[in-house]
């Protein structure tokens, strides 16, 4: 692992500020399992960022959940008041500025509706993607809520 050098990872570092360090790994961290293996933590400690499209508004919805959980799309839809569908790669890149597999919880191209699964609160520290498929950063669940302005809710199963 080494400090960030990729342009997208440096954008995340700039959004985070000096209190956090974006790290890049030689091994990919695209999936929660890959990230946990590279970092040496539990899959549950990975805060995965998933982008959905709300229908009919077309709003981008960011759901941040533990890597060990599945997002309950019905619950997310109820919380945002619309049906949600998985966003395709073009939608994700246009709304966040990042590619699938490296979407961070902050620093997006536009403001997103953000929901954070409440089960992340059970961990002292968590790891999140940092703009590329091999970059991550460590933070606390409270930091995640503060940095994203996200709403904690039961969105995973």
PyMOL commands that set and color helices and strands:
alter all, ss='L'
color gray80, all
select helices_A, chain A and resi 7-16+32-39+43-45+73-80+89-96+118-122+141-148
alter helices_A, ss='H'
color red, helices_A
select strands_A, chain A and resi 2-3+23-24+46-55+60-66+83-86+113-117+126-129+135-139+151-153
alter strands_A, ss='S'
color yellow, strands_A
deselect
rebuild
show_as cartoon
